[in-house]
Amino acid sequence: MSAIEKSMHGVFTRFRVMAVIAGVMSLLLWFVDLPVVYLIDNPSLKEQVSWIPYLHGYTYPFYVLTAIHLAAKMRWSVPRMIALILAGTLPVASFIAERRLAKSVAKNLS
């Protein structure tokens, strides 16, 4: 494996990890925190899930940075990079983007 392939592999691995983390945090935010805060009138339950938006707020910027880094390394267009960044905003989209890119990058690197 050449130095360029190793570099690409590292960038892609970081993106994959952050895509999974961002996807899990997005699922927790949309389907645990938001329903508890807005639909359930239980202050103690709200207190138990209050960490979710904070952790999501800290992890999403790292997802964005890894997406930008990957797009720059792959020399993708700005619209494609923006689509990759926006995939982190919907609960399942980051998982879908990660899977599609895994297939695409594996094909390009082999």
Backbone as CSV, one residue per row, in Angstrom:
resi,resn,N_x,N_y,N_z,CA_x,CA_y,CA_z,C_x,C_y,C_z
1,MET,0.853,-1.173,0.000,0.000,0.000,0.000,0.901,1.239,0.000
2,SER,0.659,2.135,-0.928,1.481,3.337,-1.032,1.111,4.334,0.063
3,ALA,1.914,5.366,0.186,1.676,6.393,1.205,0.350,7.119,0.952
4,ILE,0.027,7.335,-0.311,-1.233,8.011,-0.652,-2.418,7.135,-0.269
5,GLU,-2.326,5.844,-0.552,-3.411,4.931,-0.188,-3.576,4.840,1.325
6,LYS,-2.457,4.832,2.066,-2.527,4.808,3.521,-3.190,6.076,4.049
7,SER,-2.834,7.199,3.460,-3.424,8.470,3.863,-4.929,8.473,3.596
8,MET,-5.310,8.011,2.406,-6.730,7.944,2.057,-7.474,6.989,2.978
9,HIS,-6.833,5.862,3.283,-7.452,4.884,4.168,-7.695,5.490,5.553
10,GLY,-6.724,6.255,6.054,-6.871,6.900,7.366,-7.979,7.927,7.375
11,VAL,-8.036,8.757,6.332,-9.076,9.777,6.233,-10.444,9.116,6.141
12,PHE,-10.538,8.074,5.334,-11.822,7.399,5.167,-12.248,6.673,6.442
13,THR,-11.300,6.074,7.140,-11.623,5.396,8.399,-12.138,6.393,9.423
14,ARG,-11.492,7.560,9.524,-11.975,8.591,10.448,-13.390,9.028,10.080
15,PHE,-13.648,9.198,8.780,-14.995,9.581,8.364,-16.006,8.503,8.745
16,ARG,-15.666,7.244,8.512,-16.599,6.150,8.824,-16.938,6.124,10.307
17,VAL,-15.942,6.282,11.149,-16.170,6.289,12.593,-17.079,7.457,12.976
18,MET,-16.777,8.628,12.451,-17.591,9.800,12.792,-18.992,9.707,12.199
19,ALA,-19.151,9.069,11.045,-20.486,8.893,10.464,-21.350,8.014,11.360
20,VAL,-20.766,6.969,11.903,-21.512,6.085,12.807,-21.848,6.816,14.103
21,ILE,-20.875,7.521,14.673,-21.123,8.250,15.917,-22.176,9.333,15.703
22,ALA,-22.055,10.093,14.617,-23.032,11.145,14.330,-24.417,10.547,14.094
23,GLY,-24.481,9.401,13.424,-25.762,8.747,13.183,-26.414,8.277,14.472
24,VAL,-25.634,7.687,15.359,-26.174,7.233,16.642,-26.644,8.427,17.467
25,MET,-25.835,9.477,17.506,-26.227,10.656,18.280,-27.463,11.321,17.687
26,SER,-27.571,11.329,16.374,-28.756,11.893,15.726,-30.001,11.073,16.051
27,LEU,-29.864,9.746,16.034,-30.990,8.885,16.413,-31.408,9.139,17.857
28,LEU,-30.439,9.251,18.746,-30.756,9.533,20.150,-31.439,10.881,20.303
29,LEU,-30.961,11.866,19.572,-31.552,13.195,19.662,-32.990,13.201,19.155
30,TRP,-33.209,12.658,17.960,-34.537,12.706,17.340,-35.551,11.796,18.017
31,PHE,-35.105,10.614,18.463,-36.078,9.623,18.933,-36.054,9.357,20.432
32,VAL,-35.148,10.003,21.155,-35.152,9.880,22.615,-35.324,11.262,23.242
33,ASP,-34.371,12.156,22.994,-34.394,13.455,23.652,-35.600,14.308,23.265
34,LEU,-35.816,14.505,21.982,-36.911,15.385,21.553,-38.296,14.891,21.990
35,PRO,-38.604,13.594,21.860,-39.911,13.147,22.375,-40.042,13.316,23.886
36,VAL,-38.977,13.063,24.620,-39.045,13.223,26.081,-39.260,14.690,26.437
37,VAL,-38.561,15.577,25.782,-38.661,17.004,26.102,-40.015,17.581,25.696
38,TYR,-40.515,17.209,24.519,-41.710,17.865,23.999,-43.007,17.069,24.127
39,LEU,-42.935,15.777,24.349,-44.163,14.979,24.390,-44.470,14.374,25.763
40,ILE,-43.453,14.187,26.572,-43.651,13.531,27.865,-43.437,14.559,28.973
41,ASP,-44.401,14.651,29.851,-44.313,15.609,30.958,-43.745,14.911,32.191
42,ASN,-42.422,14.669,32.162,-41.760,13.994,33.266,-40.389,14.650,33.478
43,PRO,-40.297,15.575,34.460,-39.043,16.302,34.681,-37.842,15.406,34.988
44,SER,-38.049,14.314,35.716,-36.900,13.454,36.039,-36.385,12.735,34.788
45,LEU,-37.273,12.365,33.881,-36.860,11.737,32.628,-36.138,12.753,31.745
46,LYS,-36.639,13.993,31.729,-35.969,15.053,30.965,-34.544,15.258,31.470
47,GLU,-34.382,15.176,32.779,-33.060,15.351,33.375,-32.118,14.211,32.979
48,GLN,-32.666,13.009,32.864,-31.839,11.855,32.519,-31.329,11.890,31.084
49,VAL,-32.068,12.527,30.197,-31.647,12.578,28.786,-31.063,13.937,28.403
50,SER,-30.831,14.784,29.369,-30.348,16.137,29.062,-28.933,16.150,28.477
51,TRP,-28.179,15.076,28.601,-26.818,15.007,28.072,-26.786,14.807,26.556
52,ILE,-27.879,14.283,26.001,-27.889,13.924,24.573,-27.638,15.120,23.657
53,PRO,-28.366,16.243,23.796,-28.098,17.353,22.863,-26.693,17.941,23.010
54,TYR,-26.147,17.905,24.220,-24.790,18.421,24.409,-23.766,17.550,23.688
55,LEU,-23.879,16.250,23.877,-22.943,15.344,23.219,-23.112,15.395,21.699
56,HIS,-24.348,15.487,21.238,-24.599,15.622,19.798,-23.966,16.918,19.281
57,GLY,-24.097,17.985,20.047,-23.532,19.275,19.651,-22.023,19.265,19.569
58,TYR,-21.378,18.409,20.349,-19.928,18.302,20.296,-19.452,17.340,19.210
59,THR,-20.231,16.318,18.907,-19.773,15.338,17.918,-20.059,15.762,16.476
60,TYR,-21.153,16.464,16.234,-21.495,16.828,14.856,-20.410,17.684,14.185
61,PRO,-19.821,18.685,14.869,-18.744,19.441,14.198,-17.557,18.558,13.787
62,PHE,-17.258,17.532,14.571,-16.180,16.619,14.181,-16.575,15.809,12.941
63,TYR,-17.856,15.449,12.854,-18.348,14.784,11.638,-18.161,15.710,10.437
64,VAL,-18.538,16.975,10.599,-18.416,17.946,9.507,-16.957,18.077,9.071
65,LEU,-16.053,18.175,10.029,-14.628,18.299,9.690,-14.102,17.068,8.966
66,THR,-14.512,15.883,9.417,-14.036,14.674,8.727,-14.651,14.570,7.331
67,ALA,-15.887,15.020,7.171,-16.522,15.013,5.847,-15.806,15.978,4.901
68,ILE,-15.456,17.152,5.402,-14.725,18.132,4.586,-13.342,17.587,4.221
69,HIS,-12.668,16.976,5.188,-11.344,16.409,4.931,-11.418,15.316,3.863
70,LEU,-12.415,14.426,3.991,-12.584,13.364,3.002,-12.890,13.948,1.623
71,ALA,-13.793,14.918,1.561,-14.155,15.528,0.276,-12.949,16.221,-0.365
72,ALA,-12.132,16.856,0.462,-10.941,17.525,-0.073,-9.940,16.505,-0.607
73,LYS,-9.730,15.419,0.137,-8.801,14.376,-0.313,-9.284,13.703,-1.591
74,MET,-10.596,13.516,-1.700,-11.163,12.864,-2.886,-11.354,13.844,-4.043
75,ARG,-11.113,15.131,-3.779,-11.276,16.192,-4.778,-12.701,16.244,-5.342
76,TRP,-13.656,16.183,-4.415,-15.067,16.241,-4.786,-15.502,17.686,-4.948
77,SER,-16.594,17.869,-5.665,-17.152,19.204,-5.862,-17.793,19.695,-4.560
78,VAL,-17.994,20.991,-4.478,-18.605,21.587,-3.289,-20.018,21.051,-3.055
79,PRO,-20.877,20.933,-4.080,-22.216,20.380,-3.822,-22.181,18.958,-3.251
80,ARG,-21.250,18.150,-3.726,-21.147,16.782,-3.191,-20.669,16.809,-1.734
81,MET,-19.745,17.712,-1.441,-19.269,17.858,-0.066,-20.404,18.327,0.842
82,ILE,-21.193,19.273,0.380,-22.321,19.774,1.180,-23.346,18.665,1.403
83,ALA,-23.583,17.857,0.397,-24.513,16.728,0.558,-23.997,15.755,1.613
84,LEU,-22.698,15.525,1.627,-22.103,14.640,2.626,-22.242,15.234,4.023
85,ILE,-22.037,16.525,4.151,-22.195,17.194,5.443,-23.651,17.126,5.896
86,LEU,-24.576,17.391,4.985,-25.999,17.367,5.342,-26.490,15.967,5.682
87,ALA,-25.785,14.945,5.228,-26.169,13.574,5.570,-26.081,13.344,7.081
88,GLY,-25.282,14.139,7.753,-25.165,14.014,9.201,-26.299,14.641,9.970
89,THR,-27.205,15.316,9.283,-28.302,15.985,9.981,-29.551,15.120,10.109
90,LEU,-29.687,14.126,9.263,-30.845,13.239,9.332,-30.442,11.940,10.017
91,PRO,-31.328,11.365,10.813,-30.953,10.219,11.645,-30.299,9.045,10.929
92,VAL,-30.750,8.659,9.764,-30.212,7.465,9.122,-29.310,7.811,7.936
93,ALA,-29.327,9.049,7.504,-28.597,9.439,6.289,-27.084,9.249,6.408
94,SER,-26.524,9.469,7.597,-25.073,9.294,7.723,-24.684,7.823,7.576
95,PHE,-25.557,6.907,8.029,-25.292,5.479,7.849,-25.335,5.110,6.361
96,ILE,-26.319,5.656,5.657,-26.463,5.387,4.225,-25.259,5.950,3.461
97,ALA,-24.880,7.186,3.783,-23.733,7.803,3.110,-22.458,7.000,3.373
98,GLU,-22.287,6.570,4.599,-21.090,5.786,4.956,-21.038,4.484,4.171
99,ARG,-22.150,3.784,4.060,-22.207,2.510,3.324,-21.911,2.727,1.846
100,ARG,-22.561,3.724,1.248,-22.337,3.987,-0.180,-20.894,4.370,-0.453
101,LEU,-20.335,5.205,0.421,-18.942,5.613,0.230,-17.990,4.465,0.463
102,ALA,-18.311,3.573,1.404,-17.448,2.414,1.651,-17.345,1.561,0.393
103,LYS,-18.470,1.343,-0.259,-18.448,0.565,-1.503,-17.676,1.297,-2.595
104,SER,-17.915,2.598,-2.723,-17.271,3.393,-3.761,-15.766,3.501,-3.549
105,VAL,-15.351,3.794,-2.339,-13.930,3.950,-2.049,-13.202,2.621,-2.146
106,ALA,-13.823,1.546,-1.677,-13.201,0.224,-1.786,-12.960,-0.141,-3.249
107,LYS,-13.904,0.225,-4.100,-13.766,-0.048,-5.531,-12.624,0.796,-6.127
108,ASN,-12.517,2.048,-5.694,-11.495,2.953,-6.239,-10.093,2.612,-5.722
109,LEU,-9.984,2.142,-4.482,-8.672,1.853,-3.916,-8.130,0.498,-4.315
110,SER,-9.017,-0.402,-4.804,-8.514,-1.735,-5.185,-8.268,-1.858,-6.662
